[in-house]
Amino acid sequence: MSKRALVKYLQTLDKKELESQVLELYAKFKPVRDYYGFVFNPKEDKLIEEAKFKVSKEYFPTSRRRPKARRSVAHKAIKNFLTLELDPALLADFMLFNIETAMRYNARKPQRQDAFYKSIFGSFEQVVEYIHINGLRAIHWDRMNKILDEAEEQQWYNAAAFERVLTAISN
């Protein structure tokens, strides 16, 4: 159904029917509940802190279990935050935190899979573009450079690509 058709359909409903449909959507779909929860109570700082805790736990669990180091946990949170249109400064901070945490983990236990390095580089490209688009370069420039330095220090095979990405936005 197109947006235009949806608008046309919604205009045919009276207020009671519309309320009923919204409540039904709220009851059935968690993303709808999350959206309304965020709209009416946007505790952005709390959402970011919870996400940071989850990411930290992925790489550095508080119990004795082995780290799962699933990059998808952070990717899912970022996607959700983009959907909610979270404050760009907070989201950029979280995106950088995710990369920094993965790099700290790699410093302790170097990864063998190229997929890890490719994924972190993809995250870096995403955050650099996001920071550039939202005019946050001055705020996060040092952190982005520290990530580049860390990639070089850990001798990542794609460290030069990190540098190319930063060079592209510095001009």
Secondary structure as UniProt FT lines:
FT   HELIX           3..12
FT   HELIX           15..28
FT   HELIX           30..40
FT   HELIX           44..59
FT   HELIX           71..84
FT   HELIX           88..108
FT   HELIX           114..133
FT   TURN            134..135
FT   HELIX           137..153
FT   TURN            154..155
FT   TURN            157..158
FT   HELIX           159..170
//
